[in-house]
Amino acid sequence: MAAVLFQSCSGLCSDLCTSCGKVCSFPCTLCSSICKPVCESIKTACSNSFCFYVAVTLGLNVVPIAFGVQALLYPGCRGSQWLLLNSLLCVAHVITAFYLAGQSKSWNETVKTLCYDPWIAVYIVACAVFFIWLYVGGSWSAKGEMANGNCPDNIASLTKYSIYCGFAFAHVGVSALAISSVLSMCMEKGVKPSQIIGVYARAMSLPLSMCMGKGSNTSTPVNSSPKIGLQYVPPFKATPV
């Protein structure tokens, strides 16, 4: 009887400990399942030619996303409603940047992704909505309609900075995407990014050096100037006729 009771108690304790272990390890397992894909995406984005595009996208979209999170506290404000939709479109920019970095490991894959990928087609439509929404926000901000409703005191500045970041991304982001695509083509042909940057730097410094050469009289090297000194001249001798 004692052995039966001991075995039953031991089995109950073992099951209880196993259940407690699973419950306690669930947050860690969940965190690992979420963090591992994110870390792999960041590693992939930082190891290919689209690292520059990802950096520009993050730099110009993180702030509007944070402003959109703050807008959740004031759902009845028109400016908050504008910030919320704008933040969702900014999230789409960030996701697409990492998606491009993960899919575009070569020039052929870059062309295939940009031209034939269905997610990129949806993203192009989202970009059209993003541009329209920026102009709507600019119109509302100019008319002072962002503060309509129950709004915080800084709603005007939040929407203004978000609009600035949006238009900056519209210009700089497109340039960054083009540069990353060119880098992808050059890296596939064996050209290092440092060589491309060096050629670009020399091309940009050429007009500056020409301007400095025209505007300064000291552009000629000192060593190249002729040396002027005293020379021996033999005496003149008349030739008899």
Steps between C-alpha positions, in 0.01 A plus 500: 500500500781739587674423170180570304449830680865594446483422127177696461644798683821479296307487171282793601799710597680408179203601284460818700865593457486424127194719459660781698813472287300530179308797633813675618689434176212613277596873507858414408385272218265765370770766518744273318251423223447874448854626547672237287331596168548869582871452570543296182326770297723769648810290433393445138421868452840606633695256285381592149472803275162611638646591839504867399134494396402328826690759704334791318156341535544446873640847557209678331211278612567411864405847625161514317424149632569618855272800445230266375524295819450818701194581288323191637437696821284755312279308254254790463758743365532551124875539526522175696299322234738631235803392704359152553452425130835661420674278756347188345634603159841564658494148645438375145814689387713335768365149434555540126858621553587187699310286250701642211824445690405137562389427144761695304820303542610556139422735212270248331307446823476877548346549155268204550386627840444859388316407181308178568454459875131531605589660835691776318194557281288549813769724645495724190128555558577576866760756388239672284269518802794626709569790262132596482478485880802728534337764283175462695694552823675803357166650400346435842807638675498818290132556579547429870261204493734256671390624843130431441360284780652385827866555414821535702680832508787383279288343224603773253872433550454122487318514167743758361807289578330188364424682173862618478627145553255369241609739226864442591451125460321558169816661362789345693342154517467473123863605458610247763306225320666589170847507660442163669385348170812629321716365781332162459590495131858614560561252783384216276756607238775495762523874563542584866281770657814684615610534137163645401513747788856595404405571138202703617715699743758578230227605258349731761838648595599580139283815463621621839864458405441680168337792680785518747753492215332788316446714805842467657838606369682253722357191332823447301747285696803683628741240366370542145590872481828575317800586712641844434865569595828668390665343200860548371520705176840483314658833390438618146789451256513683169579289196775655279395579141 
